[in-house]
Amino acid sequence: MLERLNAVNDVAITSVFDDSFKTYGNVIKDKDFSELIHYMEEHTDIPENGNVYVASDSEMEKYPVVKDIKEIFYGDMPIQVGYCNGRNTTYNGFEYHKGSEINVAITDFMLVLGHTWEIAEDNTYKVEDAKVFFVPKGTAIEMFQTTLHLSPVRVNDEGFKGIVILPRATNTPLDRKPKAESGEERLLLQRNKWVIAHPEREPLIKQGAFPGLLGENKELHY
């Protein structure tokens, strides 16, 4: 799969098991996500178009592994367990959170990642600075809070499924959006969600995302 993806794309695609992933996150190897994976396979669908994101699924949050994740990775802080399923193929933009994000790949997918320290003083980010990683089915990863990311990217016609674990209330509506014209406050779009969007990504722009992704809104092929 990795060889095929590299053959049909003009950017390098690297496995999350490669050492180059270590500045973006860690592969989680000692936790059993099988019950959550089974739930995702049986009870969630991939939409016909676009993506669907559910921040918190109360049924998923009942499984025992969630308590372990809460205690070990989040220091017993409240967390939410949800999912993102879809058919995305383009970069579209980047977001980051204050606190790690854990993804579990229910299907194979790719992630386009960057570092927050690569964001310029004017809040812009260059597409060329991003790196693409392949996440094999069944793999769980922790992405650091300094890692820029957005939706997974599919690697086949069927689309992708992925579990998303975050500090509770992340990606929910703000009580009040800052009216800042500059600085990090300009990027705050939802609770604990700072976003830099590509100017062509109209759904994000209409929500109020900052159009600061510079360069082509690249499409990844499979």
C-alpha positions as CSV (number, residue, x, y, z in Angstrom):
1,M,0.0,0.0,0.0
2,L,2.7,2.5,1.0
3,E,4.7,1.8,-2.2
4,R,1.5,2.3,-4.3
5,L,0.7,5.6,-2.6
6,N,4.2,6.9,-3.2
7,A,4.0,5.8,-6.9
8,V,0.9,7.9,-7.6
9,N,1.7,11.0,-5.6
10,D,4.3,13.8,-6.1
11,V,4.9,14.1,-2.3
12,A,6.6,11.6,-0.1
13,I,4.4,9.4,2.1
14,T,5.9,7.9,5.1
15,S,4.6,5.3,7.6
16,V,3.8,6.5,11.2
17,F,6.2,3.7,12.3
18,D,9.1,5.6,10.7
19,D,11.4,7.6,13.1
20,S,10.4,10.8,11.2
21,F,6.9,10.6,12.9
22,K,8.4,11.1,16.4
23,T,8.3,14.9,16.3
24,Y,4.5,14.6,15.5
25,G,3.5,11.9,17.9
26,N,3.8,8.3,19.1
27,V,2.4,5.0,18.0
28,I,0.4,3.5,20.9
29,K,1.4,-0.2,21.1
30,D,0.2,-1.4,24.5
31,K,-3.6,-0.6,24.6
32,D,-6.4,-2.9,23.4
33,F,-8.8,-0.9,21.3
34,S,-10.5,-4.0,19.8
35,E,-13.9,-3.3,21.4
36,L,-14.0,0.3,20.1
37,I,-12.9,-0.9,16.7
38,H,-15.7,-3.5,16.6
39,Y,-18.2,-0.8,17.6
40,M,-17.0,1.5,14.8
41,E,-17.2,-1.3,12.3
42,E,-20.7,-2.3,13.3
43,H,-22.4,1.0,14.2
44,T,-20.9,3.8,12.1
45,D,-21.1,4.5,8.4
46,I,-19.0,6.3,5.8
47,P,-21.1,9.1,4.2
48,E,-21.7,9.1,0.4
49,N,-20.1,12.5,0.2
50,G,-17.8,14.5,2.4
51,N,-17.0,13.7,6.1
52,V,-19.0,13.1,9.2
53,Y,-17.5,14.1,12.6
54,V,-19.0,13.1,16.0
55,A,-17.1,14.7,18.9
56,S,-18.5,12.5,21.6
57,D,-20.3,9.2,21.3
58,S,-21.7,8.2,24.7
59,E,-21.8,4.5,23.8
60,M,-18.1,4.4,22.8
61,E,-17.2,6.3,26.0
62,K,-18.5,3.3,28.1
63,Y,-15.7,0.9,27.1
64,P,-13.0,0.1,29.7
65,V,-10.1,1.2,27.6
66,V,-11.4,4.7,27.7
67,K,-10.8,4.9,31.4
68,D,-7.2,3.7,30.9
69,I,-6.7,6.4,28.1
70,K,-8.1,9.1,30.4
71,E,-5.8,8.2,33.2
72,I,-2.6,7.5,31.3
73,F,-2.6,9.9,28.5
74,Y,-4.7,12.8,29.9
75,G,-3.7,12.7,33.6
76,D,-7.3,11.8,34.6
77,M,-8.7,14.9,32.9
78,P,-12.1,14.6,31.2
79,I,-12.0,13.3,27.7
80,Q,-14.4,12.6,24.8
81,V,-14.4,9.7,22.4
82,G,-15.9,10.2,18.9
83,Y,-15.1,9.5,15.3
84,C,-14.4,11.0,11.8
85,N,-15.5,9.0,8.8
86,G,-15.4,10.2,5.2
87,R,-14.0,10.5,1.7
88,N,-11.6,13.4,2.0
89,T,-8.7,13.6,-0.6
90,T,-7.4,17.1,-0.1
91,Y,-5.3,19.0,2.5
92,N,-8.0,21.8,3.0
93,G,-6.2,23.3,6.1
94,F,-4.9,22.5,9.5
95,E,-6.0,22.6,13.1
96,Y,-4.4,22.1,16.5
97,H,-5.5,21.6,20.1
98,K,-4.1,22.2,23.5
99,G,-3.7,18.6,24.5
100,S,-2.9,15.4,22.6
101,E,-5.3,13.9,20.1
102,I,-5.5,10.1,19.8
103,N,-6.6,8.5,16.5
104,V,-7.3,4.9,15.9
105,A,-7.4,3.8,12.3
106,I,-10.4,1.6,11.7
107,T,-9.4,1.6,8.0
108,D,-6.1,2.5,6.3
109,F,-5.8,6.3,5.8
110,M,-3.3,9.1,5.4
111,L,-2.7,12.1,7.6
112,V,-1.2,15.4,6.5
113,L,0.8,16.9,9.4
114,G,2.8,19.9,10.3
115,H,4.3,21.6,13.4
116,T,2.8,24.7,15.2
117,W,6.3,26.2,15.3
118,E,6.2,26.4,11.5
119,I,3.3,28.8,11.5
120,A,4.5,32.3,10.5
121,E,4.0,35.4,12.7
122,D,1.1,36.5,10.4
123,N,-0.6,33.1,11.1
124,T,0.1,31.7,7.6
125,Y,1.4,28.2,6.9
126,K,3.0,26.9,3.7
127,V,1.6,23.8,2.2
128,E,5.1,22.7,1.2
129,D,6.1,22.4,4.9
130,A,3.6,19.7,5.6
131,K,4.4,15.9,5.6
132,V,2.1,13.0,4.7
133,F,2.0,9.9,6.9
134,F,0.3,6.5,6.2
135,V,-1.6,5.0,9.1
136,P,-2.4,1.3,8.7
137,K,-5.7,-0.2,9.7
138,G,-5.7,-1.1,13.5
139,T,-3.0,1.4,14.4
140,A,-3.5,3.8,17.3
141,I,-1.5,7.0,17.5
142,E,-1.1,9.9,19.8
143,M,-0.6,13.3,18.1
144,F,1.1,16.0,20.2
145,Q,-0.6,19.3,20.8
146,T,2.1,20.9,18.6
147,T,1.0,18.8,15.6
148,L,-1.0,20.5,12.9
149,H,-3.6,18.1,11.3
150,L,-7.1,17.9,10.0
151,S,-9.3,15.2,8.5
152,P,-7.7,11.9,7.5
153,V,-7.3,11.3,3.7
154,R,-8.7,8.1,2.1
155,V,-6.6,5.5,0.3
156,N,-9.4,3.7,-1.6
157,D,-12.9,4.3,-3.1
158,E,-14.7,3.2,0.1
159,G,-13.3,6.1,2.2
160,F,-12.0,6.0,5.8
161,K,-13.0,5.5,9.4
162,G,-11.2,6.7,12.4
163,I,-11.7,7.1,16.2
164,V,-10.9,10.5,17.6
165,I,-10.1,11.0,21.3
166,L,-9.6,14.6,22.7
167,P,-9.9,16.6,25.9
168,R,-13.7,17.0,26.6
169,A,-15.5,19.9,24.9
170,T,-12.9,20.2,22.1
171,N,-14.5,21.0,18.7
172,T,-17.7,22.3,20.3
173,P,-19.1,25.8,19.8
174,L,-17.6,28.8,21.6
175,D,-19.7,31.0,23.9
176,R,-18.0,33.9,22.3
177,K,-15.5,34.1,19.4
178,P,-12.6,36.5,19.9
179,K,-12.6,39.5,17.5
180,A,-8.8,39.6,17.3
181,E,-7.3,40.7,14.0
182,S,-4.0,39.0,14.6
183,G,-2.2,36.6,16.9
184,E,-3.3,33.1,17.9
185,E,-6.7,34.4,18.9
186,R,-7.4,35.0,15.2
187,L,-7.2,31.2,14.6
188,L,-9.6,30.1,17.4
189,L,-12.7,28.7,15.6
190,Q,-14.3,26.4,18.3
191,R,-13.4,25.4,21.8
192,N,-9.8,24.2,21.9
193,K,-9.7,24.3,18.1
194,W,-7.3,26.7,16.3
195,V,-7.7,26.5,12.5
196,I,-5.7,27.7,9.4
197,A,-7.9,27.0,6.3
198,H,-7.0,27.0,2.6
199,P,-8.8,29.9,0.9
200,E,-10.6,27.5,-1.4
201,R,-12.1,25.5,1.5
202,E,-15.4,27.4,1.6
203,P,-17.1,25.4,4.4
204,L,-14.3,26.3,6.8
205,I,-14.1,29.9,5.6
206,K,-17.8,30.4,6.1
207,Q,-17.5,29.2,9.7
208,G,-15.0,31.9,10.3
209,A,-11.7,30.1,9.8
210,F,-8.6,32.1,9.0
211,P,-7.7,31.6,5.3
212,G,-3.9,31.3,5.9
213,L,-2.8,28.1,4.2
214,L,-0.5,29.2,1.4
215,G,0.0,27.2,-1.8
216,E,-1.9,24.6,-3.7
217,N,-4.7,22.8,-1.9
218,K,-3.1,19.5,-2.8
219,E,-5.1,16.4,-3.6
220,L,-3.7,13.0,-2.6
221,H,-4.2,10.1,-5.0
222,Y,-4.6,6.4,-4.5
